[in-house]
């Protein structure tokens, strides 16, 4: 019985504590990864929207330049 008690105290208990600590860290890392993924998705959406606005603005500028060119040719 003493051997089982010693094994529990010096081998199984430290291993169980180590596994428990690792489990807690993995849970935190999963949460941090999900937050980072959400941030990346949000930034991508913002950049896509910003790029679309820039494209539309360039189209408007070129349309205005075309009307100015057409007016100057008359």
N, C-alpha and C positions, 0 to 999 in steps of 0.2 A: 504494500500500500504506500510505503514511503517513496518508492521509485516512481509510482504514478503521480504522487504529489509533487515531487521534484520536477518531473517532466512537464507537468501542467504549469508550474511556476516559472521555469527557466526556458522553456521552449515554446509551448503552445500559447501562453499568455502574451509574450512579446510579439510573436508572429501575428496573433489576432489583432493586437494593438496596431501593428504596422499596416496590416490590411485595412483596418478601419480608417487610419490616417490617409492612406492612399485613396480609399473610396471617397472620402471628403474632398480631397484635392481634385479628383477626376470630376466630381459633381460641379465644383467651382469652375474648372476649366471648360466643361460643357457649356455652362452658363455664359462664360466670357466669349467662347467661340460663337455662340448664337447671337450675342450682342454685336460682335464684330461683323458677322454676316449681315445682320440687319442694317448696320451702319454702312457697309459696302453697298448694299442694295439701294439704300436711300441716296447715297452719293451718286451712284450710277444713274438713278432716275433723275436726279437734279441736273447732272451733266447732260443727259440726253435731252431734257427739256430746254436747257440753256443752249445746246447746239441747234436744236430746232428753231428757237427764237432767233439765233444769229443767222441761220439760213434764210428765214423769212425776212429779216431786216436787209440782208444782202439782196434778196429778190426785189424788195421795194426800192432800194437804192438804184439798182440797175434799171428798173422800170422808169424811175425818175430821170436817170441819165438818158435813157432811150427817148423819152418825151422831150427832153431838152435838145438832144441831137436832132430829132425830127423837126422841132420848132426852128432850130438854126438853119436847117437845110431849106426851109421854105423861103 
